[in-house]
Amino acid sequence: MRRRPELWSYLAFALVAGAGFWWAGRSREPRPVHGRTVITWYSVITPLRDHYEAQAKAFERAHPDIEVRILWVPDSEYNVRLKTLAAARQLPDIFLSGDVWISYLLPLTMDVTAYVRRDAAEFGLDDFFPQIRTAMQHEGRYYIMPEYMNLSLLYYNRRMFAEAGLPEPAGRWTWSDLVANGKQLTHAGTNGRPDVWGCSRVENWWGEWLIYVRQAGGKVFTEDGRRCLLGSPEAIAGLRFYEEKSSRHHFSAPAGFEPRNGFVNERVAMIVGGHVNYWLNYNQMPGLDWDVQLLPAGPHSRRGGELAMAGYSIARTCRHPEEAWALMKFLTRPEAVAEIVARGSLAVRQSVAAANIRGPRRHERPRNLGAAYAQFEFGEPIPRHPHFIEIMLQIVQPEIDRMVLGQLTPEEAGRRAEAAANAFLATFDPADS
C-alpha cells in the first residue's frame, strides 16, 4: 500500500523558498572565527534566554576552539521551521527535542548511543532519574540529552482552600474528592454564573482529558500502534468525567467560558495537569499562594499523568558531532540543570532534586516538592508513535471539542475519534504505522 504523504512535507517544501529571510546564507557553514569550529544551536525564544546565552559563553571559554551560534525561533514556529530547514538540507547542529517528539523527529536525529555509553561515567548517566533515562531512548537507542521536564500534578490555591474552610488536598485524593472540593470552591457571580470556579478545564489539547482516559484504564493505541482504542468503555469513562466536570458537577466552566489565566488571576482554585514551565510565571504574581499535590486517583489507577522530558538532539547531518556532543553535555551538566531548577522547575537529575528539596529555597513555592517528585511513580510518557501529534491534534481533538460543546456524547466522541484515527492509520503500510 502506498504511504499517504505527511502534512508537514507539503508545508516544508512550500516554505523553503522563504527560509532565507531568517537564516540567510545557511546553505554553507558559517565562516569560522579565527579557525574555530562553529556549532549552531537552534532554540525557542524563552524567558531563560539570558541563561542560555551565558551558558554558550561559558562553553566557549572552556572550549576556545569552538564557537556557538544560537538561532532564536518563536515557540509557535519552531517545528515548522525545523522541518523547513530539513527539507532545505540546512539543519542546525543541535536542536531542542523531547520524548514527545522522538518518533516525530527521528528522521532528523542522530543516534548518540555510542557517545552516551562512552561518556556515561563522565556526565553522570546514572544521575538522571530512571524514568528520564528511559525517555532519552527510542527502541533502546539514545537520541536526547535531557535538560528539564514536565510532570502532570494537581495545582491548588492555598488561600482559597483556607477561606473555604477546607483542608488542603491530600496525596490520597480520588476523583470524588476533586469533585466534592471543587463544588465547594465554586462561587456564583452577580449574573448567576460562577465568577470563581473550583477547577479549570484544559480545552483544545490532550493535556487533561488524556489523564482521565488513562486513569480509567483506557489507552490511545494498541501496543503495536496500529489501532486507536479511544472508543473502548474505559476510554469513554475518562472522557465522560472530563465532560461532566462542567455539565453535571458544575465545578469547571462550560466550553468557551474558561477564565483567561484563571489560576494566576485567582478565578480557578485548582488545575489538573498543568505545566512546570508555568512555575516561573506563578511566582512572579504577588500574593498568589499556590502549591502542588499528587494527581487524584481514577477508578482504575492513579497512573496516567504526563511525564515528559525535553533536551537536546544532534542533527543527522551535523558535520561536527564531537563538538556538538560536547555542547550537549555542557548544557545538561548538574550545575546547568540546577540553575534552571532554581528559577522554578523540576530536576531531571536526582542529585539536583535532592539538593532542591533540602536546600535554602525549599520553603518557596511550590512547598510540596516531595509530592512533585513522588508523582514520578505515577507518570506515563506520551505514546511513542510517529503520528501521535498529528492524530491527536488534527483527528481526535476536534471530536473532543464537539463533546465539550455538547454536540456529541462521550460515547459518540470516543467512537468517532477512534474510527477517524483508524481510517488514517489504515493508509500506512504496517511497517510504517
N, C-alpha and C positions, 0 to 999 in steps of 0.2 A: 504493500500500500504506500502511495506517495505521501510524504510528510507535508502537513499543512504549514505554510510559512508563518513565522512568528511576527507579531505586530512590530516589535522593536526593529526588525530588519528593514522594514519599509521606512520607519522614522529615521533610522540611522543613515541610510543612503540618501534620503531626501534632504537631510541636514548637513551632509558632508561638505557641500559647496560653501555653506556659511560658517564652517568651523573656524576659518582663519581669523575672523574678527576678534576672537578672544584668545587665540593661541597662534598668532602669526609666525610663520617660519618653522613650525614644529615638524615639517617634513624631513628636516635634517636635525641631528642632535645639536643642542646649543653649543656654541663655541666655548670650550673650557677657559677659565681664567687662570693664567699662569700655569697651564698644563694640568690643572686639576680635573678629575673626573666629575661630571655633572650628573646628579641624581634628581630626577623630577618627582615631586610628591604632590599628588592630586588630592585635595581636601575640601570639605564643605566649609563655608563661612560659618563660624561658630563663636559663641562668647568666650571660648578658650583660645581664640586666635593668638593672643599675646603669649600664652603658654607654649603653643606650637612654634611660634616664631623664635622664642627663647630657646626651645629645645633644638631647633635647627642650628642656631648659632653655637650652642654648646657642643653639638655633634661636630660641627666644622672645626671648633677649637681642638677637639680630641682627635680629629681626623683631618689634618691640614691639607691632605691630598684630595679631599672630596668637597665639592660644592653642592649644597642643597637648594633647589628652587621649588618653592611651594606655589602651586597653581590653585587659587581660591575659586570655588564654584558655589553658587547658591544651592541650598539644600534641595529645593524643588526641581532643579535642573540636573542634579548630579548624575542620575543613572542614564538619562537620555544622552547627555554629553559624553559619558563614558562609552556608551555603545557607539555613538557617532565617531569618536576617536578610534575605536576598534575597527570600524568599517573603513576608516581612512588610514589605518595602519600607523597611527600616531599615538599609541597608548603611552601614558606616563610610566615611570619605572615602578613606583608603588602607589597604591590607591586604597582608600577606605573600603573595607569589606566587612562581612559578618556572617554568622552561621545562617541567618535568614537568606543571605544572598549567595551562599556557596554554590548551590546547584545552578542558580541563575547565571552566575558569573564564571562558572567553571571553565568554559571555553577560553576565557581570557587570563586565567590564573595559573601561575607556576606551582608545580608540586615542590614544596620545600622540605619534604620528609628527610632527605639526606642531610640538609643543613640542621634541622631540628635534632636529629639523632647525634650528629657530630658534636653539636654545641650544647646539648641538653644540660650538662652539669654547669657550664659557664653561665647560661642565662636563667637557670633555675626552672626547668620544665616542671619538676615536682612541686614547685611553689604555687603553681596555678591550681585552683580548685579542680577536683576530678571531673566535675560537670563541664568546666571550661576546657579542660584538655580534650574531652570528647567533642565539644563544639568546634575545636580547632581543626577537626578532621572530617574527611568525607571518604567513606568506604575504606577506613584505616590509613589514609594518607593525609599528611598535614598540608594545609593551604593558607592558614591565617596565624598571625601573631596577635593575641588579644590585648586590648587596652582598657576597655570599660564594658559594662554590661547593663542590661535591664532585667528586672525581675518583677513580675506582677505581684502586687501587695494590696492590702486594704489600707487606704489612706483615710484619716479622720481628723476632724476639727475638735481639739480638746475642750476649747471654751464652750462650744455649742453643746457638747455632751454634758459638761458641768452645769450649764444653765438649765438644761432639761432634766437635771437630777438623775442622769443615767451613768452607770459605771462605764469606764472606757472599754472598748472591745477587748475580748479575751481571745487567746490562741485557740480555744475550743469552740469558737463560734461555728454555727452552721447557717445554711440559707435562711432557716426560720428565725434565727437571731438577727440576721441582716434585715429581714422584713419587719420584725417587731420593733427594732430600734429605729429603722428608717421611718416608719409611720409616726413615731413619737417626735422625731426631729423635723417633720414636715409641718410648716406653718402657713396658714392661709393669709393672703394679702387683702387689700381693700376691695379688689374686684372679684373676690371669691376664688380666684386661682392662687395656689400657694406661691409666695414670693421667696420662700426658703424650702428647699427640697432635702429629704433625708439622704438621698444618694443620687449621684449623677448617672447618666446612661450614655455610654460612648456610642455614637452613631456613625455610620458611613465607614466603618472599619471593623476588622475582626477582633480587635484587642480585648473586648469584654465578652461578647457573645460566645467566642470560642472557649473561654474559660468554663462557662456553664455547660457547653456541649461535652467537654472532656470530663468535668466533674460529675455529670450524669451518666458517664460510661460510654459516650459517643466518640466517634473518630471521624476525621475528614476523609481519609483514604484507607483502602486496604493496605496490608503490609508491602505488597509489591507496587503500590502506587497506581494501579491500572483502573481502579474503580473508586468513585466517590461514595461515601456512606452517610451523607447528611440527611437521608430520608429514613434512617433507622429510628426505632422508637426511642432509643437513648438520646440520640442527637436532637430529636424533636422535643424531648423533655427539657433539654438545656435551652433550646430556642424559646420554648414556652415560658420558662422562668424569666428570661431576658425580656420578652414582650410584656409579661404580666407585671413587671415592676411598675409599669405605668397604668396599664388597662385594668388591672384587678386590684393590686395592692396600693397604688396611687402614692408611692413614695419617690418616684422618679418622674421627671417632666415628660409629657407626651411629645410625640415627634414634632420637631420644629420649635419647641419651647424650652429647650435646654438653655439655662442661663449662660451667657458668654463668660468664659473664665470664671465659672461658678464657684470653684473651690477657692481660688485666690480672692474672689470678691465676697466670700462667705455667704453664698447663696445656695450652696450644697454642703452637706455635712460630711459626706463620705464619697470616696471613689473606689470602685473595684477594678483593679488592674493598674492603671496609671503608668507613669514612666519616670525612672530615676533621673533622666535628664532634666526634669522639671524641678528638682530639689533646689537648684541654684535660684530659680525664679521665686519659689515659695519663700525661701529665706531672705529674699530682698524685700518682702512685704512686711512692713512694720505691724506688729500685733497679730500676725497670723500664727496661731499656736497649733501646730499640726504634729501628727505622729503616724506611725505605721504599725500594722499587725499582720499576722498570718492571714491568708485568704480564708474566708468562711468555707467550710466543707460542704460539698454537694451530697446528693443521695447515694452516689456510688463511691466517691473518693474526695479527699482534699487536694489531690494532684490535679494539675491541669493549667495552672497559671504559666504564663510565658517565662521562659528563661532564655534570654538572647544575649549574645556576645558580639561585640564589634572590635575591629582591629585593622590590621594591615595585610595586604597581599602584594606579591610581586607579579608584574605582568609577564606573560609567557614570552613576550617579545623583548624583555629587558636585556640590554647588551652588557650590563654590569651587575650581574646578580649578587656577587660577593659584597659589593659596596651597598647595594640595596638591602641585602640581608643585614649588614652591619647597622644600617639606619633603623630597620625594624626592631632589632634587638635593643637599640638605644632608646627608642620611643616607648618600649614596653618594659623597661627595667623597673625594679621596685621603686626607685626614687621618683620616676616619672609618673607611675601609677598612683603613688601616694599624693602627688601634687594635685592630680585630678580628683581623687577622693576627698582631699581637703576642701575643695570647692563645692562639694556636695555630690556624692556618688557612692556606689558600692564597688568594692575592690574585686578584681579578678584573681588577685594573688592572696594566698592565705596569710602570709606574713604581714601584708599591708592591712588586711582585715583585722587581724589580732591586735595590731598597734592602734587601729582606728577605734576599736571597741573599748580599749582600756586607756586610750590617750587623753590628753587635756581637753579635746573637743567632744568628749563622749556625752556631755550634758547638753550639747547643741541639738537642734532639730535635724533629723528625727532622733529622739532619745532612745527609742526602742530598736537600736541597731541589731541587737541579738535576735529579735524576731525576723528582721530582714534577712539575715544570714541563715536563720533556721528554715526560711522558705525555700532555700536551695533544694532541700529534700523533696519538696513537692512540685518543683518547677519542671516544665517539659519544654523542649525546643519546638520550634515551628517545624512541621513535616519537611523532610529533605526531599523535595520534589521539584524538578526543573521548571514546572509550570505553576507552582503554588501561587505565586503573587498574581500572575495573570488570571488564573482561575478564580481566586478569592475576590479580587477587585472588580473584574470585568464580568464574571459569570454569576458567582454566588452572592456577592454583596447586593446587587440590585434586587434580588428576591428577598433578602433580609430587610432591605429598606422598605419594600412594599408591605412586608409583615408589620413593621413598626408603624407604618402609616395606616394600618387597619385594612389594607386591601387584600391581604392574604392571611389565612390562619397559620399558626406554626407548622401544622401538618403540611399544608399546601406549600409553604415556603421551603421547607426541608426537602420535600419530594421534587419540587420544580428545580431547586438548586442542584440536587443530585442528578436528575435527568439531564439537565443542561451541561453539567460538568462531564458526565459520562459521554455525552454526544461529542464534546470537544476532545476528550481523551481517545475516543474511537478513531479520530482522524490521524493518529500517530501509529507507526509501526510498533509492535510490542517492545522492540529493543530500544526505541526512543522514548517511550512513555514511562 
